[in-house]
Every structure is written in C-alpha cells, then in structure tokens.
Amino acid sequence: MSKILCPDGVERHIDEVRDSEFENYPNVVLKALLAGQRPRKKKDPNKKPRFGVTRLTGLCLRKSYYDLTEEVPISLEKLWIFSRGHAIHNFFQEHIPEEENEVFLQTPFSAFSAIGFVDVFSNNILYEFKTIERIPKQPKPEHAMQIQSYFSMLPEAQQKDVKKLVIVYFSLSKIKTFEVEKRNMLGYLEARGTILTHALKTSTPPPREESYICNYCEFYDICFGKKKSAKKVKQPTQTSL
C-alpha cells in the first residue's frame, strides 16, 4: 500500500499523509494509523508464487488477482477498521502463549505454495478470530473454508488430534463462536491456486464470481470498466485477524 484516499477526496502518497492533518484526523491519529504501513514490494516473476489462504478461499478469485496486480488507494476509514481488528488481535496475543498464536502453515503444490497463519492453536483446537460490524447468524462460507484449509494443511498425524475448528466473531458489543466441521480443502486450494497462478503468468484476470458483493468491491471500476453508482448502501465491514 502506497496511496491513501484522504477525506478531501484527494489521493496522496503515504509519506505525504504522515505529515498531514484533516478534519477528524489530527496528525497524532494519522501517525498511529499509518504506523507500520509500507509501500508494496515488487514480486519476483521468476519465483514460485506463494498465496495466502484467504486469497484462495475468498468469494472472488478475480478480486485476488486484482489485489496482486493493481493498486487502489485505501481510505482512512477503512484503515481504521483494519487497525481496530489488529488491536483486538494484539490484545489476545498478550495473554496467549507465543507457541499457540500466529502458527505458520505452508503447503507446496506443483505451481505454487499456500500459506497461512492460524490465529490460535490451543488444546488441539483451531481458532480463527474475525472482527465484524454485525455478527452473522451462521459462519460466513469464506471464513469456514479458511479455517478448514488451515486444518487441511496440518500434517495428517496432527489432524487426528484436532478436537474442533472454531470461528470467533467480535463486534464492538458482542462475541460469538461457531464450530465448523472438519473438511479436506487441499483439492480446492490446489484448483484455485492453479487458476490464479495461470492468470498472473498470462496477465489475464480469472472469470468474475459475481454477487451483490461486487457493488462494494474496491476493484469494481477496473473489473467492469465503468463507474459505480453513487447510491450504494454501506456494506458491513469485517477484518481477518
């Protein structure tokens, strides 16, 4: 990320924004929001790609493609939502043994590798934390597939010891947990990752996976080649911790 969409509607480089000030965003707030944010590093096209699990289990592979090839400025409002999610995550990290949180997983496939971080793996239970505006009645499919993918990426011997998979949703006022069934996702990850790898090599976006979510996608203009209507209802925002 190197560009910020500022409250005045102007896109600015992140380094310029660090020294700026806007209504409701004094400089001390901006510095905190932008702490740790760095411009995106260029990928070596000759190296075998590595894809985060969320890129492969998300609702639209075409969005993952654009996220890797295009740069769309992020608003300060959205940056605050992400920062709030990370703050909640950091709160739990302080009280959970280091070896049980942010457990790194990697599974190699022929054309790419899938990688991910289990939020918490404690007492043989996998936990995935999500901050969200409104807690859903059922776990979101993409979140279920994410934690199922992490389970699938564990060594088989370790999978046998896993008691359950749990998604924990956090809103500003509530916490709710959902247990998700165990499921082998390796075939799904390989299929999605192979499509994405080919798309990047050929500079050809994967087919659209259209839904109402398209109306709120930051890549809508690029994907459809037209401008979004100004009359869009704000979508509840969620972040993966």
C-alpha angles and dihedrals in degrees: 000000000000104000129068126196101222126210090256090061095252122128112227136178113259092243091057092049092053090069096040135090131208138180108289089005110081116185093259089058093046092052091053093048093048097043109125094009112133135175113269115267118235115250122234104243090206095060124089105260123244118207127196112236091242090062090058100040097043122113095258129033089194089062089053089052093052091045088059097043107030133054118217118179116249121226122236089239092059091043089056091052091052092045091052090053092050090049090056090048092051090050091060093043089062091060101038124077111260094239091057100053133065091013107187120225130184131180120185121217127182096265102025145354127249116219135182147154121237106220093217131356106184132155089356092301121122114218128193117191122209129180112207140167095232122020110234124233089235131022112273111255094236090052092049091050090048096057091039088055091052089051090050092051093058118098110270092245090055093046090062090060096050109111099193148332117244132189114200116200120200123195123173090267109022145042122206132175131207127191114221126203119249113254137170107244101169094103091050093049092049093050094048094043092049091053092048093047091052091047092054093046093051096035088234118134116232117248117285117261094208125204138134086281088075089075090066100039117120089220095054094111093049094043098047098026093231141088123270119244114257089227100079123137115233112257120223107260126225134182132203113229 
